[in-house]
Amino acid sequence: MSIRVSRQKIDALFKMVKFRKGKWKGKAEASRTLGISRPTIDKILALYPDGVPDKAKKMTPKYYEKFKLTEIAQKIKAFYWDAGLNGLSDRGKNVFRIAREAFNILKGKDPIYFDEDDYKLFWGTPDTQPHPDFVDPQTNKLEYAKGSALKMLMKFSKRGDLHDDPTFSTKGLRREAGKKKQWYLSTENIISVIGVIKEVDTLLLFLLGILFGGRFSALSRIKVGDVDYEAQVLDLFEPKVRKMVEKVLPVRSVADLLKVYVDDFNIKGRLFKWKIGVYNRRLKKAGKDAKLPFEISTHIMKHTAITQMSLHGVDVDVIEEYVGTEARTIKAFYRGGGEKKIRAQIRGEELPYEKWNVYVERLMGYVLERYDYIKPLSEATDGITLKR
């Protein structure tokens, strides 16, 4: 019997499923996460009843080991180390990989000592193209992620003069958003998505995301002990400022639901244990099931929180402190309720909006109803997974 599935996916499958009480548990979640059909998973489990045999040793380029000894590699690890994951954050992995690539192109020169000419080699100039390995094939410009990583290398090597040099600006390098993308979710969109989410942990993540505007890197770190149910506050570690930030919950029902979730599923550590790709796929599916004309991911939660707060009368200074986005950015990109606020303050017209806490309490009715519906369909295995 032959199975056309990569060894990497087979390895990942056996990390996700567990054999308990005569049955394999976690197959449904593995199928959704890895994109392998259930019949194929059954064939793999039958073919490898004792797990996957040891694979041949992977060949690693020699410069990988040399790069680990460089000063820049140590700085990247120190800055991006995630104690909870016991490894680099996703952002850190990207910077580390690109720094290693640049290290190899310049034949072993530690990026900590890169000068202006070295960066121009990768970045390009008005007269020269970026290095071929750093070009985005769709835009024929420097790839945005690589440009962003190069800026971090400038920061680590204390080349502030280059970091602020317009020559090395990343402005205009991003690809234009596709037609299926949207900036934020309207109230109708939010309610529609809540009504089709199939996993309780995804439901809770979505709720906290649109309340706090938290990035996934922050939300995924929340632990049971970070929630004070009596004071109705939650301590959230913000990677951008590298410190814990206290979030005041807008209504008690949010704290109560978090307590119920922890008790129902016997959560001991982190509230959300899966990686960002799992939740992005779940939200994309929810958006499709809700018949939204655009795709959604975890990133839209932050934009939704800021815009909805603005639409419901929260001052920009409060949003800035609560969400962690600068006021100038909020004013430049989030226009919620702008004209209504102008008329209210210039003409004295009444603002036709619900206060933020009243609005959140209304949303909680839909969240609680959905939680009660999907709770019996879920069980605690290696995370929260839907029974089939």
Short mmCIF file of the C-alpha atoms (twelve columns), coordinates in Angstrom:
data_MODEL
# 
_entry.id   MODEL 
# 
loop_
_atom_site.group_PDB 
_atom_site.id 
_atom_site.type_symbol 
_atom_site.label_atom_id 
_atom_site.label_alt_id 
_atom_site.label_comp_id 
_atom_site.label_asym_id 
_atom_site.label_seq_id 
_atom_site.Cartn_x 
_atom_site.Cartn_y 
_atom_site.Cartn_z 
_atom_site.pdbx_PDB_model_num 
ATOM 1   C CA . MET A 1   0.000   0.000  0.000   1 
ATOM 2   C CA . SER A 2   1.516   3.340  -1.058  1 
ATOM 3   C CA . ILE A 3   0.549   6.709  0.374   1 
ATOM 4   C CA . ARG A 4   1.410   9.973  -1.362  1 
ATOM 5   C CA . VAL A 5   1.968   12.057 1.766   1 
ATOM 6   C CA . SER A 6   5.231   13.786 2.648   1 
ATOM 7   C CA . ARG A 7   7.314   12.416 5.483   1 
ATOM 8   C CA . GLN A 8   7.066   15.800 7.239   1 
ATOM 9   C CA . LYS A 9   3.280   15.541 7.344   1 
ATOM 10  C CA . ILE A 10  3.435   11.941 8.559   1 
ATOM 11  C CA . ASP A 11  5.798   13.020 11.359  1 
ATOM 12  C CA . ALA A 12  3.435   15.866 12.268  1 
ATOM 13  C CA . LEU A 13  0.452   13.502 12.231  1 
ATOM 14  C CA . PHE A 14  1.991   11.190 14.825  1 
ATOM 15  C CA . LYS A 15  2.718   14.174 17.061  1 
ATOM 16  C CA . MET A 16  -0.934  15.240 16.960  1 
ATOM 17  C CA . VAL A 17  -2.777  11.928 17.420  1 
ATOM 18  C CA . LYS A 18  -2.781  9.763  20.543  1 
ATOM 19  C CA . PHE A 19  -3.824  6.113  20.971  1 
ATOM 20  C CA . ARG A 20  -6.164  5.879  23.958  1 
ATOM 21  C CA . LYS A 21  -8.619  3.203  25.072  1 
ATOM 22  C CA . GLY A 22  -8.203  1.241  21.865  1 
ATOM 23  C CA . LYS A 23  -8.825  4.222  19.546  1 
ATOM 24  C CA . TRP A 24  -6.796  6.938  17.847  1 
ATOM 25  C CA . LYS A 25  -7.751  10.362 19.228  1 
ATOM 26  C CA . GLY A 26  -7.201  13.695 17.483  1 
ATOM 27  C CA . LYS A 27  -7.689  12.520 13.887  1 
ATOM 28  C CA . ALA A 28  -10.261 15.198 13.039  1 
ATOM 29  C CA . GLU A 29  -8.009  18.040 14.208  1 
ATOM 30  C CA . ALA A 30  -5.020  16.513 12.394  1 
ATOM 31  C CA . SER A 31  -7.060  16.253 9.204   1 
ATOM 32  C CA . ARG A 32  -8.037  19.939 9.336   1 
ATOM 33  C CA . THR A 33  -4.585  21.142 10.319  1 
ATOM 34  C CA . LEU A 34  -2.508  19.072 7.910   1 
ATOM 35  C CA . GLY A 35  -4.947  18.931 5.005   1 
ATOM 36  C CA . ILE A 36  -4.964  15.110 4.928   1 
ATOM 37  C CA . SER A 37  -8.269  13.293 4.359   1 
ATOM 38  C CA . ARG A 38  -9.585  11.028 7.105   1 
ATOM 39  C CA . PRO A 39  -9.361  7.853  4.939   1 
ATOM 40  C CA . THR A 40  -5.701  8.664  4.201   1 
ATOM 41  C CA . ILE A 41  -5.004  9.193  7.916   1 
ATOM 42  C CA . ASP A 42  -6.544  5.781  8.645   1 
ATOM 43  C CA . LYS A 43  -4.256  4.214  6.014   1 
ATOM 44  C CA . ILE A 44  -1.181  5.891  7.538   1 
ATOM 45  C CA . LEU A 45  -2.074  4.703  11.019  1 
ATOM 46  C CA . ALA A 46  -2.578  1.164  9.666   1 
ATOM 47  C CA . LEU A 47  0.712   1.267  7.744   1 
ATOM 48  C CA . TYR A 48  2.739   2.554  10.709  1 
ATOM 49  C CA . PRO A 49  1.127   0.992  13.815  1 
ATOM 50  C CA . ASP A 50  4.292   1.608  15.839  1 
ATOM 51  C CA . GLY A 51  4.908   5.135  14.587  1 
ATOM 52  C CA . VAL A 52  7.105   6.414  11.789  1 
ATOM 53  C CA . PRO A 53  10.490  4.710  11.465  1 
ATOM 54  C CA . ASP A 54  13.544  6.914  11.965  1 
ATOM 55  C CA . LYS A 55  14.270  8.873  8.835   1 
ATOM 56  C CA . ALA A 56  17.682  9.346  7.310   1 
ATOM 57  C CA . LYS A 57  19.814  12.084 8.796   1 
ATOM 58  C CA . LYS A 58  19.016  15.414 7.193   1 
ATOM 59  C CA . MET A 59  21.916  17.056 5.360   1 
ATOM 60  C CA . THR A 60  22.573  20.540 6.753   1 
ATOM 61  C CA . PRO A 61  24.721  23.108 4.922   1 
ATOM 62  C CA . LYS A 62  28.019  23.742 6.713   1 
ATOM 63  C CA . TYR A 63  27.448  27.477 6.926   1 
ATOM 64  C CA . TYR A 64  24.404  26.888 9.169   1 
ATOM 65  C CA . GLU A 65  26.673  25.838 12.036  1 
ATOM 66  C CA . LYS A 66  29.140  28.655 11.356  1 
ATOM 67  C CA . PHE A 67  26.344  31.222 11.417  1 
ATOM 68  C CA . LYS A 68  25.164  30.022 14.857  1 
ATOM 69  C CA . LEU A 69  28.525  31.168 16.266  1 
ATOM 70  C CA . THR A 70  28.229  34.737 14.961  1 
ATOM 71  C CA . GLU A 71  27.514  37.696 17.223  1 
ATOM 72  C CA . ILE A 72  24.387  38.640 15.276  1 
ATOM 73  C CA . ALA A 73  22.943  35.134 15.721  1 
ATOM 74  C CA . GLN A 74  23.287  35.467 19.500  1 
ATOM 75  C CA . LYS A 75  21.610  38.891 19.466  1 
ATOM 76  C CA . ILE A 76  18.692  37.588 17.410  1 
ATOM 77  C CA . LYS A 77  18.202  34.649 19.770  1 
ATOM 78  C CA . ALA A 78  18.330  36.893 22.831  1 
ATOM 79  C CA . PHE A 79  15.810  39.346 21.401  1 
ATOM 80  C CA . TYR A 80  13.306  36.905 19.905  1 
ATOM 81  C CA . TRP A 81  13.563  33.986 22.327  1 
ATOM 82  C CA . ASP A 82  10.131  32.705 23.397  1 
ATOM 83  C CA . ALA A 83  10.440  30.948 26.755  1 
ATOM 84  C CA . GLY A 84  6.992   29.409 26.398  1 
ATOM 85  C CA . LEU A 85  7.865   27.791 23.068  1 
ATOM 86  C CA . ASN A 86  11.450  27.157 24.181  1 
ATOM 87  C CA . GLY A 87  12.616  28.536 20.874  1 
ATOM 88  C CA . LEU A 88  12.506  31.534 18.560  1 
ATOM 89  C CA . SER A 89  9.228   33.282 17.803  1 
ATOM 90  C CA . ASP A 90  7.963   33.118 14.211  1 
ATOM 91  C CA . ARG A 91  9.266   36.644 13.598  1 
ATOM 92  C CA . GLY A 92  12.621  35.684 15.111  1 
ATOM 93  C CA . LYS A 93  12.898  32.619 12.881  1 
ATOM 94  C CA . ASN A 94  12.376  34.802 9.823   1 
ATOM 95  C CA . VAL A 95  15.034  37.344 10.856  1 
ATOM 96  C CA . PHE A 96  17.440  34.524 11.773  1 
ATOM 97  C CA . ARG A 97  16.924  32.786 8.405   1 
ATOM 98  C CA . ILE A 98  17.416  35.952 6.354   1 
ATOM 99  C CA . ALA A 99  20.491  36.980 8.352   1 
ATOM 100 C CA . ARG A 100 21.935  33.519 7.717   1 
ATOM 101 C CA . GLU A 101 21.193  33.873 4.007   1 
ATOM 102 C CA . ALA A 102 22.982  37.246 3.897   1 
ATOM 103 C CA . PHE A 103 25.875  35.755 5.889   1 
ATOM 104 C CA . ASN A 104 26.306  33.065 3.229   1 
ATOM 105 C CA . ILE A 105 26.055  35.479 0.279   1 
ATOM 106 C CA . LEU A 106 28.848  37.615 1.750   1 
ATOM 107 C CA . LYS A 107 30.978  34.497 2.276   1 
ATOM 108 C CA . GLY A 108 30.850  34.324 6.042   1 
ATOM 109 C CA . LYS A 109 30.860  38.003 7.015   1 
ATOM 110 C CA . ASP A 110 29.052  38.466 10.331  1 
ATOM 111 C CA . PRO A 111 26.023  40.748 9.691   1 
ATOM 112 C CA . ILE A 112 26.958  42.612 12.870  1 
ATOM 113 C CA . TYR A 113 29.703  44.223 10.767  1 
ATOM 114 C CA . PHE A 114 27.677  44.914 7.595   1 
ATOM 115 C CA . ASP A 115 28.350  48.382 6.182   1 
ATOM 116 C CA . GLU A 116 26.315  50.607 3.860   1 
ATOM 117 C CA . ASP A 117 27.655  48.959 0.713   1 
ATOM 118 C CA . ASP A 118 26.696  45.523 2.024   1 
ATOM 119 C CA . TYR A 119 23.115  46.634 2.615   1 
ATOM 120 C CA . LYS A 120 22.959  48.272 -0.817  1 
ATOM 121 C CA . LEU A 121 23.998  44.945 -2.322  1 
ATOM 122 C CA . PHE A 122 20.854  43.348 -0.898  1 
ATOM 123 C CA . TRP A 123 18.584  46.398 -1.083  1 
ATOM 124 C CA . GLY A 124 19.577  47.730 -4.469  1 
ATOM 125 C CA . THR A 125 20.047  51.354 -5.518  1 
ATOM 126 C CA . PRO A 126 18.443  53.607 -8.142  1 
ATOM 127 C CA . ASP A 127 20.974  52.170 -10.595 1 
ATOM 128 C CA . THR A 128 21.085  48.542 -9.459  1 
ATOM 129 C CA . GLN A 129 18.571  45.809 -8.705  1 
ATOM 130 C CA . PRO A 130 18.348  44.120 -5.277  1 
ATOM 131 C CA . HIS A 131 20.303  40.902 -4.901  1 
ATOM 132 C CA . PRO A 132 18.519  38.139 -6.906  1 
ATOM 133 C CA . ASP A 133 17.932  36.076 -3.747  1 
ATOM 134 C CA . PHE A 134 16.158  39.045 -2.119  1 
ATOM 135 C CA . VAL A 135 13.835  40.025 -4.993  1 
ATOM 136 C CA . ASP A 136 10.076  39.443 -4.787  1 
ATOM 137 C CA . PRO A 137 9.226   37.763 -8.114  1 
ATOM 138 C CA . GLN A 138 5.721   39.270 -8.145  1 
ATOM 139 C CA . THR A 139 6.769   42.904 -7.653  1 
ATOM 140 C CA . ASN A 140 10.364  42.748 -8.962  1 
ATOM 141 C CA . LYS A 141 11.366  44.804 -5.899  1 
ATOM 142 C CA . LEU A 142 13.051  43.885 -2.647  1 
ATOM 143 C CA . GLU A 143 10.870  41.359 -0.825  1 
ATOM 144 C CA . TYR A 144 9.170   43.177 2.058   1 
ATOM 145 C CA . ALA A 145 9.886   40.525 4.708   1 
ATOM 146 C CA . LYS A 146 13.569  40.520 3.788   1 
ATOM 147 C CA . GLY A 147 13.736  44.305 3.822   1 
ATOM 148 C CA . SER A 148 12.119  44.327 7.258   1 
ATOM 149 C CA . ALA A 149 14.642  41.749 8.501   1 
ATOM 150 C CA . LEU A 150 17.538  43.804 7.117   1 
ATOM 151 C CA . LYS A 151 16.235  46.791 9.094   1 
ATOM 152 C CA . MET A 152 16.376  44.657 12.244  1 
ATOM 153 C CA . LEU A 153 19.979  43.718 11.444  1 
ATOM 154 C CA . MET A 154 20.782  47.441 11.253  1 
ATOM 155 C CA . LYS A 155 19.216  47.858 14.682  1 
ATOM 156 C CA . PHE A 156 21.130  44.953 16.208  1 
ATOM 157 C CA . SER A 157 24.433  46.226 14.799  1 
ATOM 158 C CA . LYS A 158 23.691  49.752 16.084  1 
ATOM 159 C CA . ARG A 159 23.631  51.245 12.609  1 
ATOM 160 C CA . GLY A 160 20.909  53.739 13.425  1 
ATOM 161 C CA . ASP A 161 22.212  56.066 10.746  1 
ATOM 162 C CA . LEU A 162 21.282  53.465 8.117   1 
ATOM 163 C CA . HIS A 163 18.080  52.390 9.870   1 
ATOM 164 C CA . ASP A 164 16.656  55.897 9.454   1 
ATOM 165 C CA . ASP A 165 18.148  56.491 5.995   1 
ATOM 166 C CA . PRO A 166 15.364  56.948 3.353   1 
ATOM 167 C CA . THR A 167 17.518  54.857 1.013   1 
ATOM 168 C CA . PHE A 168 16.595  51.820 3.082   1 
ATOM 169 C CA . SER A 169 12.890  52.531 3.530   1 
ATOM 170 C CA . THR A 170 10.459  49.605 3.338   1 
ATOM 171 C CA . LYS A 171 7.634   51.916 2.274   1 
ATOM 172 C CA . GLY A 172 6.049   50.733 -0.951  1 
ATOM 173 C CA . LEU A 173 7.517   47.225 -0.764  1 
ATOM 174 C CA . ARG A 174 4.376   45.502 0.491   1 
ATOM 175 C CA . ARG A 175 2.225   43.780 -2.083  1 
ATOM 176 C CA . GLU A 176 -1.204  45.288 -2.553  1 
ATOM 177 C CA . ALA A 177 -3.881  43.475 -0.586  1 
ATOM 178 C CA . GLY A 178 -5.920  41.046 -2.652  1 
ATOM 179 C CA . LYS A 179 -9.530  41.765 -3.514  1 
ATOM 180 C CA . LYS A 180 -10.667 39.171 -0.987  1 
ATOM 181 C CA . LYS A 181 -9.096  41.077 1.926   1 
ATOM 182 C CA . GLN A 182 -10.942 43.568 4.132   1 
ATOM 183 C CA . TRP A 183 -9.653  45.935 6.785   1 
ATOM 184 C CA . TYR A 184 -12.073 45.140 9.635   1 
ATOM 185 C CA . LEU A 185 -15.279 43.289 10.506  1 
ATOM 186 C CA . SER A 186 -18.598 45.082 10.863  1 
ATOM 187 C CA . THR A 187 -20.955 44.125 13.685  1 
ATOM 188 C CA . GLU A 188 -22.965 41.977 11.263  1 
ATOM 189 C CA . ASN A 189 -19.747 40.243 10.147  1 
ATOM 190 C CA . ILE A 190 -18.717 39.572 13.754  1 
ATOM 191 C CA . ILE A 191 -22.062 38.020 14.638  1 
ATOM 192 C CA . SER A 192 -22.032 35.902 11.480  1 
ATOM 193 C CA . VAL A 193 -18.533 34.547 12.227  1 
ATOM 194 C CA . ILE A 194 -19.397 33.811 15.864  1 
ATOM 195 C CA . GLY A 195 -22.386 31.809 14.651  1 
ATOM 196 C CA . VAL A 196 -20.307 29.355 12.578  1 
ATOM 197 C CA . ILE A 197 -17.060 28.879 14.546  1 
ATOM 198 C CA . LYS A 198 -16.724 25.179 15.349  1 
ATOM 199 C CA . GLU A 199 -14.128 25.120 18.139  1 
ATOM 200 C CA . VAL A 200 -14.481 26.631 21.610  1 
ATOM 201 C CA . ASP A 201 -10.846 27.759 21.814  1 
ATOM 202 C CA . THR A 202 -11.176 29.525 18.444  1 
ATOM 203 C CA . LEU A 203 -14.348 31.227 19.704  1 
ATOM 204 C CA . LEU A 204 -12.558 32.495 22.838  1 
ATOM 205 C CA . LEU A 205 -9.502  33.607 20.848  1 
ATOM 206 C CA . PHE A 206 -11.730 35.516 18.415  1 
ATOM 207 C CA . LEU A 207 -13.592 37.178 21.284  1 
ATOM 208 C CA . LEU A 208 -10.449 38.356 23.074  1 
ATOM 209 C CA . GLY A 209 -8.915  39.447 19.770  1 
ATOM 210 C CA . ILE A 210 -11.769 41.810 18.907  1 
ATOM 211 C CA . LEU A 211 -11.903 43.124 22.501  1 
ATOM 212 C CA . PHE A 212 -8.200  43.832 23.070  1 
ATOM 213 C CA . GLY A 213 -6.872  44.217 19.554  1 
ATOM 214 C CA . GLY A 214 -4.154  41.821 20.664  1 
ATOM 215 C CA . ARG A 215 -1.764  40.302 18.182  1 
ATOM 216 C CA . PHE A 216 -1.805  36.514 18.019  1 
ATOM 217 C CA . SER A 217 1.718   36.442 19.462  1 
ATOM 218 C CA . ALA A 218 0.288   38.065 22.604  1 
ATOM 219 C CA . LEU A 219 -3.014  36.175 22.814  1 
ATOM 220 C CA . SER A 220 -1.292  32.808 22.383  1 
ATOM 221 C CA . ARG A 221 0.759   33.459 25.552  1 
ATOM 222 C CA . ILE A 222 -2.228  33.895 27.870  1 
ATOM 223 C CA . LYS A 223 -2.119  31.419 30.756  1 
ATOM 224 C CA . VAL A 224 -4.731  30.447 33.304  1 
ATOM 225 C CA . GLY A 225 -2.994  32.469 36.016  1 
ATOM 226 C CA . ASP A 226 -3.054  35.648 33.920  1 
ATOM 227 C CA . VAL A 227 -6.790  36.140 34.482  1 
ATOM 228 C CA . ASP A 228 -8.062  37.795 37.678  1 
ATOM 229 C CA . TYR A 229 -11.753 36.890 37.681  1 
ATOM 230 C CA . GLU A 230 -12.656 38.995 40.700  1 
ATOM 231 C CA . ALA A 231 -10.971 42.181 39.491  1 
ATOM 232 C CA . GLN A 232 -12.053 41.432 35.895  1 
ATOM 233 C CA . VAL A 233 -8.607  42.091 34.443  1 
ATOM 234 C CA . LEU A 234 -6.247  40.046 32.276  1 
ATOM 235 C CA . ASP A 235 -2.458  40.379 32.106  1 
ATOM 236 C CA . LEU A 236 -1.334  40.221 28.486  1 
ATOM 237 C CA . PHE A 237 2.318   40.006 27.455  1 
ATOM 238 C CA . GLU A 238 2.891   42.359 24.521  1 
ATOM 239 C CA . PRO A 239 5.933   41.198 22.493  1 
ATOM 240 C CA . LYS A 240 6.226   44.605 20.818  1 
ATOM 241 C CA . VAL A 241 6.999   46.367 24.127  1 
ATOM 242 C CA . ARG A 242 8.247   43.158 25.805  1 
ATOM 243 C CA . LYS A 243 6.253   43.548 29.020  1 
ATOM 244 C CA . MET A 244 2.996   42.506 30.652  1 
ATOM 245 C CA . VAL A 245 0.109   44.898 30.080  1 
ATOM 246 C CA . GLU A 246 -3.039  44.852 32.199  1 
ATOM 247 C CA . LYS A 247 -6.250  44.665 30.173  1 
ATOM 248 C CA . VAL A 248 -9.460  45.750 31.877  1 
ATOM 249 C CA . LEU A 249 -12.313 43.513 30.742  1 
ATOM 250 C CA . PRO A 250 -15.271 45.617 29.531  1 
ATOM 251 C CA . VAL A 251 -17.976 43.394 31.096  1 
ATOM 252 C CA . ARG A 252 -18.044 40.679 33.783  1 
ATOM 253 C CA . SER A 253 -19.519 38.073 31.420  1 
ATOM 254 C CA . VAL A 254 -16.143 37.883 29.600  1 
ATOM 255 C CA . ALA A 255 -14.315 36.930 32.822  1 
ATOM 256 C CA . ASP A 256 -17.092 34.491 33.715  1 
ATOM 257 C CA . LEU A 257 -16.863 32.763 30.336  1 
ATOM 258 C CA . LEU A 258 -13.078 32.417 30.630  1 
ATOM 259 C CA . LYS A 259 -13.559 30.769 34.042  1 
ATOM 260 C CA . VAL A 260 -16.152 28.380 32.601  1 
ATOM 261 C CA . TYR A 261 -13.839 27.523 29.683  1 
ATOM 262 C CA . VAL A 262 -10.912 26.736 31.997  1 
ATOM 263 C CA . ASP A 263 -13.105 24.530 34.202  1 
ATOM 264 C CA . ASP A 264 -14.953 22.790 31.356  1 
ATOM 265 C CA . PHE A 265 -11.787 21.701 29.574  1 
ATOM 266 C CA . ASN A 266 -9.442  21.408 32.544  1 
ATOM 267 C CA . ILE A 267 -7.019  23.941 31.090  1 
ATOM 268 C CA . LYS A 268 -3.743  23.995 33.058  1 
ATOM 269 C CA . GLY A 269 -1.324  26.138 31.066  1 
ATOM 270 C CA . ARG A 270 -1.969  28.301 28.029  1 
ATOM 271 C CA . LEU A 271 -5.548  29.007 27.009  1 
ATOM 272 C CA . PHE A 272 -4.693  28.610 23.317  1 
ATOM 273 C CA . LYS A 273 -2.108  25.974 22.478  1 
ATOM 274 C CA . TRP A 274 -2.174  25.743 18.679  1 
ATOM 275 C CA . LYS A 275 0.063   27.741 16.348  1 
ATOM 276 C CA . ILE A 276 -1.189  30.674 14.286  1 
ATOM 277 C CA . GLY A 277 -1.628  28.572 11.132  1 
ATOM 278 C CA . VAL A 278 -4.279  26.424 12.824  1 
ATOM 279 C CA . TYR A 279 -6.360  29.413 13.927  1 
ATOM 280 C CA . ASN A 280 -5.939  31.175 10.597  1 
ATOM 281 C CA . ARG A 281 -7.299  28.120 8.787   1 
ATOM 282 C CA . ARG A 282 -10.193 27.869 11.230  1 
ATOM 283 C CA . LEU A 283 -11.108 31.547 10.841  1 
ATOM 284 C CA . LYS A 284 -10.772 31.366 7.071   1 
ATOM 285 C CA . LYS A 285 -13.216 28.436 7.116   1 
ATOM 286 C CA . ALA A 286 -15.554 30.346 9.446   1 
ATOM 287 C CA . GLY A 287 -15.519 33.355 7.131   1 
ATOM 288 C CA . LYS A 288 -16.373 31.110 4.213   1 
ATOM 289 C CA . ASP A 289 -19.172 29.401 6.162   1 
ATOM 290 C CA . ALA A 290 -20.508 32.825 7.172   1 
ATOM 291 C CA . LYS A 291 -20.592 33.693 3.448   1 
ATOM 292 C CA . LEU A 292 -18.372 36.754 3.864   1 
ATOM 293 C CA . PRO A 293 -17.185 38.093 0.479   1 
ATOM 294 C CA . PHE A 294 -13.584 38.236 1.752   1 
ATOM 295 C CA . GLU A 295 -11.103 36.071 3.657   1 
ATOM 296 C CA . ILE A 296 -10.312 36.639 7.332   1 
ATOM 297 C CA . SER A 297 -7.430  35.676 9.600   1 
ATOM 298 C CA . THR A 298 -6.230  36.430 13.128  1 
ATOM 299 C CA . HIS A 299 -4.763  39.752 11.961  1 
ATOM 300 C CA . ILE A 300 -8.180  41.246 11.243  1 
ATOM 301 C CA . MET A 301 -9.064  41.010 14.962  1 
ATOM 302 C CA . LYS A 302 -6.768  43.930 15.850  1 
ATOM 303 C CA . HIS A 303 -8.152  46.187 13.119  1 
ATOM 304 C CA . THR A 304 -11.685 45.226 14.135  1 
ATOM 305 C CA . ALA A 305 -11.080 46.092 17.800  1 
ATOM 306 C CA . ILE A 306 -9.624  49.528 17.048  1 
ATOM 307 C CA . THR A 307 -12.299 50.451 14.495  1 
ATOM 308 C CA . GLN A 308 -15.217 49.213 16.605  1 
ATOM 309 C CA . MET A 309 -13.906 51.029 19.695  1 
ATOM 310 C CA . SER A 310 -13.712 54.212 17.649  1 
ATOM 311 C CA . LEU A 311 -17.222 53.670 16.287  1 
ATOM 312 C CA . HIS A 312 -18.511 53.251 19.844  1 
ATOM 313 C CA . GLY A 313 -17.066 56.460 21.231  1 
ATOM 314 C CA . VAL A 314 -13.805 55.352 22.849  1 
ATOM 315 C CA . ASP A 315 -11.300 58.241 22.735  1 
ATOM 316 C CA . VAL A 316 -8.232  57.789 20.559  1 
ATOM 317 C CA . ASP A 317 -5.924  58.311 23.565  1 
ATOM 318 C CA . VAL A 318 -7.630  55.482 25.420  1 
ATOM 319 C CA . ILE A 319 -7.452  53.209 22.373  1 
ATOM 320 C CA . GLU A 320 -3.751  54.016 22.004  1 
ATOM 321 C CA . GLU A 321 -2.987  52.961 25.576  1 
ATOM 322 C CA . TYR A 322 -5.364  49.986 25.636  1 
ATOM 323 C CA . VAL A 323 -4.439  48.417 22.291  1 
ATOM 324 C CA . GLY A 324 -0.823  49.572 22.039  1 
ATOM 325 C CA . THR A 325 -1.113  51.261 18.633  1 
ATOM 326 C CA . GLU A 326 0.143   54.826 18.312  1 
ATOM 327 C CA . ALA A 327 -2.492  57.553 18.039  1 
ATOM 328 C CA . ARG A 328 -0.994  58.831 14.779  1 
ATOM 329 C CA . THR A 329 -1.424  55.375 13.243  1 
ATOM 330 C CA . ILE A 330 -4.999  55.148 14.501  1 
ATOM 331 C CA . LYS A 331 -5.786  58.569 13.049  1 
ATOM 332 C CA . ALA A 332 -4.127  57.703 9.747   1 
ATOM 333 C CA . PHE A 333 -5.740  54.320 9.156   1 
ATOM 334 C CA . TYR A 334 -8.798  53.955 11.415  1 
ATOM 335 C CA . ARG A 335 -11.569 56.391 10.531  1 
ATOM 336 C CA . GLY A 336 -14.421 54.894 12.548  1 
ATOM 337 C CA . GLY A 337 -17.034 57.437 13.555  1 
ATOM 338 C CA . GLY A 338 -14.933 60.422 12.467  1 
ATOM 339 C CA . GLU A 339 -17.658 62.500 10.817  1 
ATOM 340 C CA . LYS A 340 -20.183 61.749 13.580  1 
ATOM 341 C CA . LYS A 341 -17.707 62.864 16.249  1 
ATOM 342 C CA . ILE A 342 -16.994 66.095 14.357  1 
ATOM 343 C CA . ARG A 343 -20.701 66.924 14.146  1 
ATOM 344 C CA . ALA A 344 -21.199 66.044 17.807  1 
ATOM 345 C CA . GLN A 345 -18.398 68.295 19.050  1 
ATOM 346 C CA . ILE A 346 -18.847 71.176 16.564  1 
ATOM 347 C CA . ARG A 347 -22.653 71.268 16.295  1 
ATOM 348 C CA . GLY A 348 -23.586 69.546 19.538  1 
ATOM 349 C CA . GLU A 349 -25.434 66.785 17.721  1 
ATOM 350 C CA . GLU A 350 -26.108 63.587 19.682  1 
ATOM 351 C CA . LEU A 351 -23.805 60.660 18.898  1 
ATOM 352 C CA . PRO A 352 -25.965 57.674 17.814  1 
ATOM 353 C CA . TYR A 353 -23.814 54.871 19.216  1 
ATOM 354 C CA . GLU A 354 -23.816 52.347 22.037  1 
ATOM 355 C CA . LYS A 355 -21.128 52.717 24.658  1 
ATOM 356 C CA . TRP A 356 -18.346 50.156 24.288  1 
ATOM 357 C CA . ASN A 357 -19.328 48.069 27.333  1 
ATOM 358 C CA . VAL A 358 -22.984 47.999 26.224  1 
ATOM 359 C CA . TYR A 359 -21.918 46.916 22.746  1 
ATOM 360 C CA . VAL A 360 -19.669 44.143 24.105  1 
ATOM 361 C CA . GLU A 361 -22.450 42.873 26.377  1 
ATOM 362 C CA . ARG A 362 -24.711 42.598 23.344  1 
ATOM 363 C CA . LEU A 363 -22.064 40.584 21.480  1 
ATOM 364 C CA . MET A 364 -21.611 38.319 24.495  1 
ATOM 365 C CA . GLY A 365 -25.161 37.063 24.046  1 
ATOM 366 C CA . TYR A 366 -24.155 35.557 20.695  1 
ATOM 367 C CA . VAL A 367 -20.842 34.253 22.069  1 
ATOM 368 C CA . LEU A 368 -22.472 32.492 25.037  1 
ATOM 369 C CA . GLU A 369 -25.137 30.947 22.834  1 
ATOM 370 C CA . ARG A 370 -22.492 29.585 20.455  1 
ATOM 371 C CA . TYR A 371 -20.318 28.333 23.319  1 
ATOM 372 C CA . ASP A 372 -23.211 26.364 24.802  1 
ATOM 373 C CA . TYR A 373 -23.942 24.859 21.380  1 
ATOM 374 C CA . ILE A 374 -20.436 23.659 20.514  1 
ATOM 375 C CA . LYS A 375 -19.297 22.725 24.029  1 
ATOM 376 C CA . PRO A 376 -20.925 19.240 23.954  1 
ATOM 377 C CA . LEU A 377 -19.285 18.574 20.582  1 
ATOM 378 C CA . SER A 378 -15.804 19.239 21.917  1 
ATOM 379 C CA . GLU A 379 -13.383 17.353 24.100  1 
ATOM 380 C CA . ALA A 380 -9.961  17.998 25.600  1 
ATOM 381 C CA . THR A 381 -7.255  15.954 23.868  1 
ATOM 382 C CA . ASP A 382 -4.092  17.664 22.662  1 
ATOM 383 C CA . GLY A 383 -6.139  20.825 22.541  1 
ATOM 384 C CA . ILE A 384 -9.789  21.483 21.830  1 
ATOM 385 C CA . THR A 385 -10.890 19.368 18.899  1 
ATOM 386 C CA . LEU A 386 -14.255 18.720 17.298  1 
ATOM 387 C CA . LYS A 387 -15.626 15.196 17.536  1 
ATOM 388 C CA . ARG A 388 -16.837 13.564 14.374  1 
# 
